[in-house]
Amino acid sequence: MARYVFITGGVVSSLGKGIASAALGALLQARGYKVRLRKLDPYLNVDPGTMSPSQHGEVFVTDDGAETDLDLGHYERFTGVSATRADNITTGRIYQDIIARERRGDYLGATIQVIPHVTNAIKAFVLSEPGDADFVLCEIGGTVGDIEGLPFFEAIRQLGQELERDQTAFIHLTLLPYIPAAGEMKTKPTQHSVKELRSIGIQPDIILCRCDRPVPPEERRKIALFCNVRESAVIEARDLPHIYEAPLAYHEAGLDEELLRCFNVTLAPSPDLSRWRRVVERLRNPDGEVAVAVVGKYTILKDAYKSLIEALHHGGLANNVRVDIRWIEAEAFEQPLGAAQALEGVHGVLVPGGFGERGSRGKIEACRFARERGVPYFGICFGMQMAVIEAARNLLGLEQANSSEFGPTPHPVVGLLTEWVRGNALEVRGLEGDMGGTMRLGAYDAVLAEDSRIAQIYGSSTISERHRHRFEVNAAYRERLERAGLRFAGLSPDGLLPETVERADHPWFVGVQYHPELKSRPFEPHPLFADFIKAAMVQSRLV
């Protein structure tokens, strides 16, 4: 029988519910339990696939092709459990399903209401497909008091009554601000947040207090008294230098033990956190540092590249070095000598995924700089496409070579992907169709040339990686590009879709159409990122 833990947030957003949920999942795993983590998002979008990365951050993609909230990336990285489309739900998707059922007549003429129809749909999602999990951790997006989140809070309140007494627990994450002028840590925001939560019928079992310094005993007692919890249930969640310190810090604060007490579970032996200690030791005591330039177009919000950031750090862990990520706005390169000035002194250049023409010229210049200067280059999705355009323009002399994403061009070296094979089925898309959920999404196989650099990096000639793109490198230009030194080393199993490119005349130059960052873990760094950072170390003369 699965037990359900509901994680809510209060006071302000961005307190770290996703990291807290992921760290708690890791602690339960370290005690021998199986976990499943889920995210309930109150926004009206069906999924984050059409939302601007500058507003919402990264879109995380699962193996089965779901576009989900970035917190699912944290869940995967901390627990190693691959998420599915069954692990993320939004208000938009719930209403979409309910309205479709109403149109079919499934409700037999009933008046459709938030209670019970919407709340029942939320509860059905929470309880669906627990598998063999001992604990299902459900994070509720947003902040208590948000009007759009009320159906979710009502649904988990009902589950707290409907499930067995020892089958649910509620954790509330709040902020304890320190006021320098007063010289005090203030508990009133937490008290008000819990009061708001209790007003809708939810009494938290544990209060997780985000703070920048230790919580004094008197403040801890005050929170316990006014929020109606045990003093041991007031858990400190102090700011940390790195997110991978969270499992150790939360265990020291007693979070996992307090949660098990909520379920009346006899405490298992102390969790085995040795691998987390090794990760933290490497983070704190690296052998050196390399500088990697990330040339992007959403750099105003670093969450737009959350999985990429972590994958670079994982590459650093694999080589026991610190990775200094230097964020460079692609449009800055569109000025004369912009690339040369901004990239001087970096040990690697990475051009990540993206959509639209803005910043593309700058990314092409970054690619040219790396190719001509012999600096390790890693192009991901859009970054691979820019490498192909750069080669077509500067090595083949096709000055108007471009992507059809940006408009008509006489040399569409990158074009709209209209059909592809998934399993045994042919999938077809059109330019005028819906944008949401219509890209090539999820895990697809690729075949690598056995004598290629990328096959050596993977140690295999067959791989499976996650995709998220609508445009594809045009294989009609393959022969000419390969004569210019850009090898198409990886292809789809049917040999029609280019998956990877590389240069044999360069220290390290790799482009991939997929998103390897989505599958990187701190304990299993993705081989491409590990090898890229190793090449950056050679560039920096660390090795």
C-alpha positions in Angstrom: 0.0 0.0 0.0 1.5 3.3 -1.1 1.7 6.2 1.3 1.1 9.7 0.0 3.1 12.8 1.0 1.8 16.2 -0.1 4.3 19.1 -0.3 2.8 22.6 -0.4 4.4 26.0 -0.3 3.6 29.3 1.4 4.7 33.0 1.8 6.5 33.3 -1.5 7.2 31.3 -4.6 10.6 29.8 -5.6 11.4 28.5 -2.1 12.5 25.2 -3.4 9.6 22.8 -3.1 11.0 20.8 -6.0 14.4 20.3 -4.4 12.8 19.6 -1.1 10.6 16.9 -2.6 13.5 15.4 -4.6 15.8 15.4 -1.5 13.1 13.7 0.6 12.7 11.1 -2.1 16.4 10.5 -2.1 16.4 10.1 1.7 13.6 7.6 1.6 15.4 5.7 -1.1 18.5 5.6 1.1 16.4 3.9 3.8 15.4 1.2 1.3 12.0 2.5 0.2 10.8 2.8 -3.4 9.5 6.3 -4.3 7.5 8.0 -7.0 7.4 11.8 -7.3 4.6 13.8 -9.0 4.0 17.5 -9.7 0.5 19.1 -9.7 0.6 22.5 -11.5 -2.3 24.9 -11.2 -1.8 26.9 -14.4 -4.3 26.7 -17.2 -1.8 25.6 -19.9 -2.2 22.0 -20.9 1.5 21.6 -20.4 4.5 23.9 -20.4 5.4 23.1 -24.0 4.2 26.4 -25.4 5.3 28.6 -22.5 8.2 31.0 -22.9 11.4 29.7 -21.2 12.0 33.2 -20.0 8.8 33.0 -18.0 8.5 29.5 -16.9 11.9 28.0 -17.3 13.0 24.8 -18.9 10.5 22.3 -20.4 11.6 18.8 -19.2 10.8 15.9 -21.5 10.2 12.3 -20.4 11.0 9.1 -22.3 7.4 8.7 -23.3 7.3 12.2 -24.8 5.6 14.3 -22.2 6.5 18.0 -21.9 6.6 18.6 -18.2 7.6 21.0 -15.4 11.3 21.4 -14.7 10.9 19.9 -11.2 10.5 16.5 -12.8 14.2 16.9 -13.8 15.1 17.4 -10.1 13.1 14.2 -9.2 15.0 12.2 -11.8 18.4 13.5 -10.9 18.0 12.9 -7.2 16.3 9.5 -7.3 17.2 8.1 -10.6 13.6 7.1 -11.2 12.5 8.0 -14.7 9.4 10.1 -14.8 6.5 9.6 -17.2 3.5 11.7 -18.5 1.6 10.2 -15.5 3.8 12.2 -13.1 2.8 15.8 -14.1 -0.7 17.3 -14.4 -2.0 20.8 -14.9 -5.3 22.5 -14.5 -5.4 22.9 -18.3 -5.1 19.2 -18.9 -7.7 18.4 -16.2 -10.2 20.8 -17.7 -9.4 19.6 -21.2 -10.2 16.0 -20.2 -13.4 17.0 -18.3 -14.8 19.1 -21.1 -14.1 16.3 -23.6 -15.9 13.8 -21.4 -18.8 16.3 -21.0 -19.1 16.7 -24.8 -19.3 13.0 -25.2 -22.1 12.8 -22.7 -20.1 10.7 -20.1 -21.6 12.7 -17.2 -25.2 11.8 -18.2 -26.5 15.4 -18.1 -25.0 16.3 -14.7 -24.0 19.9 -14.0 -20.2 20.0 -14.2 -18.7 21.7 -11.1 -15.3 22.2 -9.5 -16.5 20.0 -6.6 -16.8 17.1 -7.2 -15.8 16.8 -10.9 -12.5 18.7 -10.9 -11.4 17.5 -7.5 -12.3 13.9 -8.4 -10.1 14.2 -11.5 -7.2 15.5 -9.4 -7.6 12.7 -6.9 -7.7 10.1 -9.7 -4.5 11.5 -11.0 -2.8 11.4 -7.6 -3.9 7.8 -7.0 -3.2 6.5 -10.5 -0.4 4.0 -11.3 1.6 4.0 -8.0 3.3 0.9 -9.2 5.4 -0.7 -6.4 6.2 2.6 -4.7 6.2 2.7 -0.9 5.8 6.5 -1.0 4.3 8.8 -3.6 5.5 12.3 -3.1 3.1 14.9 -4.7 4.3 18.5 -5.0 1.6 21.2 -5.4 2.8 24.1 -7.5 2.3 27.7 -6.6 1.6 29.1 -3.1 -1.2 28.6 -0.7 -3.7 31.3 -1.2 -3.4 31.4 -5.0 -6.9 31.2 -6.4 -5.9 28.8 -9.2 -4.5 26.4 -6.7 -7.7 26.0 -4.6 -9.0 22.9 -6.4 -5.7 21.1 -5.8 -5.7 22.0 -2.1 -9.3 20.9 -1.8 -8.5 17.6 -3.6 -5.6 16.7 -1.3 -7.7 17.8 1.7 -10.3 15.2 0.7 -7.6 12.5 0.2 -6.4 13.2 3.7 -9.9 12.2 4.9 -10.6 9.4 2.5 -7.4 7.4 2.7 -6.4 5.4 5.8 -5.2 7.4 8.8 -1.6 6.5 8.4 -1.6 6.8 4.6 -1.1 10.6 4.1 1.1 13.3 5.5 1.4 17.0 4.7 4.6 19.0 4.5 4.4 22.8 4.2 7.4 24.8 3.1 7.5 28.4 4.2 10.0 31.3 4.5 11.6 32.6 7.8 13.0 36.0 6.8 15.7 37.7 8.8 15.2 41.4 9.3 18.6 43.0 9.7 17.3 46.3 11.1 15.5 44.4 13.9 18.2 41.8 14.3 15.5 39.1 14.3 14.2 36.2 12.4 10.4 36.6 11.9 8.0 33.8 12.2 4.8 35.8 11.4 4.9 35.0 7.7 5.0 31.3 8.5 2.2 31.6 11.0 0.0 33.4 8.4 0.8 30.8 5.8 -0.1 27.9 8.0 -3.3 29.8 9.1 -4.2 30.1 5.4 -3.6 26.4 4.9 -5.6 25.4 7.9 -8.5 27.6 6.8 -9.1 25.3 3.9 -8.9 22.2 6.1 -5.3 21.1 5.9 -3.2 20.8 9.0 0.5 20.4 8.1 2.3 17.5 9.9 5.7 19.0 9.2 6.8 22.7 8.6 9.9 23.0 6.5 11.4 26.5 7.2 13.5 28.0 4.4 16.0 30.4 6.0 19.5 31.8 5.6 20.8 31.1 9.1 20.0 28.7 12.0 16.5 28.9 13.5 16.8 29.9 17.2 15.1 27.5 19.7 12.7 30.2 20.8 11.5 30.8 17.2 11.2 27.0 16.7 9.0 26.8 19.8 6.9 29.7 18.7 6.2 28.1 15.3 5.3 24.8 16.9 2.9 26.5 19.3 1.1 28.8 16.9 1.1 26.3 14.0 -0.1 23.3 16.0 2.8 20.9 15.3 5.4 19.2 17.4 8.6 21.1 17.9 10.4 18.2 16.3 8.3 18.8 13.2 9.7 22.3 12.6 12.5 21.5 10.3 15.2 23.9 9.2 15.8 24.2 5.5 18.8 26.5 5.4 20.3 27.9 2.2 23.0 25.7 0.8 26.0 26.2 -1.5 24.8 23.5 -3.8 21.5 21.6 -4.3 23.2 18.2 -3.9 23.9 19.0 -0.2 20.1 19.0 0.5 19.7 15.3 1.3 22.5 15.4 3.9 21.2 18.7 5.3 17.6 17.6 5.6 18.6 14.3 7.2 20.7 16.1 9.8 17.7 18.3 10.4 15.6 15.2 11.0 13.1 15.5 8.1 13.1 11.8 7.1 12.7 10.6 10.7 9.9 13.0 11.4 8.1 11.9 8.2 8.3 8.3 9.2 6.9 9.1 12.6 3.9 10.7 10.9 3.2 7.3 9.3 3.8 5.4 12.5 6.6 3.5 10.7 9.2 1.8 12.8 12.4 3.7 11.9 14.6 1.7 9.5 18.3 1.7 10.0 20.1 5.0 9.3 20.0 5.8 5.6 23.1 5.0 3.5 24.1 8.5 2.4 27.7 7.6 1.4 27.2 8.4 -2.3 25.8 11.8 -1.4 28.8 12.5 0.8 31.1 11.6 -2.1 29.3 14.0 -4.4 29.4 16.8 -1.9 33.1 16.1 -1.2 33.9 16.5 -4.9 31.9 19.7 -5.2 33.7 21.2 -2.2 37.2 20.1 -3.1 37.7 20.0 -6.9 41.2 19.6 -8.4 40.7 22.6 -10.7 38.3 24.7 -12.7 37.4 25.0 -16.3 35.4 27.9 -18.0 32.5 26.9 -20.3 30.6 29.6 -22.3 26.9 28.9 -22.7 25.7 31.0 -25.6 22.0 31.2 -25.3 19.0 33.4 -25.8 17.1 32.9 -22.5 20.0 33.7 -20.2 17.9 36.3 -18.3 16.3 33.3 -16.5 18.8 30.6 -15.7 16.0 28.1 -15.0 15.5 28.0 -18.8 18.7 25.9 -18.8 18.2 24.0 -15.5 19.0 20.5 -16.8 21.9 21.8 -18.9 23.4 23.5 -15.8 23.2 20.3 -13.8 24.6 18.2 -16.6 27.7 20.5 -16.9 28.2 20.1 -13.1 27.9 16.4 -13.5 30.6 16.5 -16.2 32.7 18.4 -13.7 32.0 15.7 -11.0 33.1 13.0 -13.5 36.4 14.8 -13.9 36.7 16.2 -10.3 36.8 19.8 -11.5 34.6 22.8 -10.9 32.7 24.1 -14.0 32.6 27.9 -14.2 29.5 28.5 -16.5 29.8 31.9 -18.2 26.5 33.0 -19.6 26.6 34.9 -22.8 23.6 36.4 -24.5 23.7 35.3 -28.2 22.7 38.7 -29.5 25.9 40.2 -28.1 27.8 38.3 -30.8 26.0 40.1 -33.5 28.3 43.1 -33.0 31.7 43.3 -34.8 34.3 41.2 -32.9 31.6 40.3 -30.4 32.4 36.5 -30.4 36.1 37.0 -30.1 35.9 39.4 -27.2 33.3 37.4 -25.2 34.8 34.0 -25.8 38.4 34.8 -25.2 39.8 32.6 -22.5 37.0 30.1 -22.2 37.9 26.4 -22.4 34.7 25.2 -24.1 31.7 26.6 -26.0 28.2 25.2 -25.7 25.3 26.3 -27.8 22.0 24.9 -26.3 18.5 24.4 -27.7 16.2 27.2 -28.6 13.5 28.4 -31.0 13.2 31.3 -33.4 15.5 33.5 -35.3 16.5 35.9 -32.5 20.1 35.2 -31.4 20.7 32.7 -34.3 23.4 34.9 -35.9 25.3 35.2 -32.6 25.1 31.4 -32.1 26.5 30.9 -35.6 29.4 33.2 -34.8 30.1 31.4 -31.6 30.2 28.1 -33.5 32.6 29.7 -36.1 34.8 31.0 -33.3 35.1 27.5 -31.7 35.7 25.8 -35.1 38.4 28.3 -36.2 40.2 28.6 -32.8 40.1 24.8 -32.0 38.0 25.4 -28.8 35.9 22.4 -27.7 32.4 22.9 -29.1 29.2 21.2 -28.0 26.0 22.0 -30.0 22.7 20.7 -28.6 19.6 20.6 -30.8 19.5 24.1 -32.1 23.2 24.3 -31.5 23.8 21.4 -33.9 21.6 23.1 -36.5 23.7 26.3 -36.1 26.9 24.3 -36.6 25.5 22.9 -39.9 24.4 26.4 -41.1 27.9 27.8 -40.2 29.6 25.1 -42.2 27.3 25.6 -45.1 27.9 29.4 -45.2 31.6 29.6 -44.4 33.0 26.3 -45.8 30.6 25.6 -48.7 30.2 29.2 -49.7 26.4 29.0 -49.4 26.0 32.5 -48.0 22.2 32.3 -47.8 22.1 28.9 -46.2 19.7 29.0 -43.3 16.8 27.2 -41.5 13.3 27.3 -43.0 12.2 28.1 -39.4 13.4 31.7 -40.1 11.6 32.1 -43.4 12.2 31.2 -47.1 15.8 30.4 -48.1 17.4 29.1 -51.3 19.5 26.7 -49.2 17.3 25.2 -46.4 20.1 23.2 -44.7 17.7 22.9 -41.8 14.0 22.3 -42.6 10.6 21.5 -41.0 10.3 17.9 -39.9 7.0 16.7 -41.3 7.1 13.0 -40.7 9.1 10.4 -38.8 8.9 6.9 -37.5 8.1 6.1 -33.9 8.3 2.4 -33.2 6.3 0.9 -36.0 4.1 3.9 -36.6 4.6 6.9 -39.0 3.9 10.3 -37.3 3.0 13.2 -39.6 2.9 16.9 -38.7 2.1 20.1 -40.6 3.3 23.7 -40.4 -0.3 24.9 -39.7 -1.0 22.4 -36.9 -1.1 23.1 -33.2 2.3 24.0 -31.6 1.7 22.2 -28.3 2.8 18.5 -28.1 3.4 18.3 -31.9 7.2 18.1 -32.0 9.4 15.1 -32.2 9.2 14.3 -28.5 10.6 11.7 -26.2 13.1 8.8 -26.5 14.2 7.7 -30.0 17.0 5.4 -31.0 20.0 6.4 -33.1 22.8 4.4 -34.8 26.3 5.7 -34.5 29.2 5.0 -37.0 31.4 2.6 -35.1 34.6 4.5 -36.0 33.2 7.9 -34.9 34.3 10.0 -31.9 30.8 10.0 -30.5 30.5 6.1 -30.6 33.8 6.0 -28.7 32.4 8.4 -26.1 29.3 6.4 -25.6 31.1 3.0 -25.9 28.3 1.9 -28.1 27.0 2.2 -31.7 23.3 2.2 -30.6 21.8 4.8 -28.2 18.5 6.1 -27.1 18.1 9.8 -26.3 15.2 12.3 -25.6 14.2 14.7 -28.4 12.3 18.0 -28.5 12.4 19.7 -31.8 10.3 20.6 -34.9 13.1 21.3 -37.4 15.7 18.9 -38.6 19.0 19.0 -40.5 18.4 18.5 -44.2 20.1 15.3 -45.2 20.1 16.4 -48.9 23.2 18.5 -48.0 24.9 15.7 -46.2 27.4 14.8 -49.0 28.6 18.3 -49.5 28.9 19.0 -45.8 30.9 15.9 -45.2 33.3 16.9 -48.0 33.8 20.1 -45.9 34.7 18.0 -42.9 31.4 17.9 -41.0 30.7 14.2 -40.6 27.1 12.9 -40.0 28.2 10.3 -37.5 24.8 9.4 -36.1 21.5 8.7 -37.9 18.0 7.5 -37.1 17.7 3.7 -37.5 16.1 4.2 -40.9 19.0 6.3 -42.0 16.9 9.3 -42.9 17.3 11.7 -40.0 20.7 13.2 -38.9 21.2 12.7 -35.2 24.8 13.8 -34.6 27.6 15.7 -36.4 31.3 15.9 -35.6 34.6 17.1 -37.0 37.7 14.9 -37.2 40.0 18.0 -37.8 39.1 19.5 -34.5 40.1 18.7 -30.9 36.4 18.2 -29.8 33.5 19.3 -32.0 30.2 17.5 -31.5 26.6 18.4 -32.3 23.6 16.4 -31.4 19.9 16.8 -32.4 18.7 15.4 -29.1 18.9 16.7 -25.5 21.5 14.6 -23.6 21.2 16.9 -20.5 17.8 15.4 -19.7 19.3 12.0 -18.8 22.4 13.1 -16.9 22.5 12.3 -13.1 25.1 13.2 -10.4 25.9 9.5 -10.0 25.7 8.8 -13.7 27.1 11.8 -15.6 26.1 11.7 -19.2 29.1 10.5 -21.2 28.9 13.5 -23.7 29.1 16.0 -20.9 31.9 14.1 -19.1 33.9 14.0 -22.3 33.2 17.6 -23.2 34.5 18.7 -19.8 37.5 16.5 -20.2 38.3 18.2 -23.5 37.9 21.6 -21.8 40.5 20.4 -19.2 42.9 19.6 -22.0 42.2 23.1 -23.5 42.9 24.7 -20.1 46.0 22.5 -19.7 44.7 20.9 -16.5 45.6 17.6 -18.1 
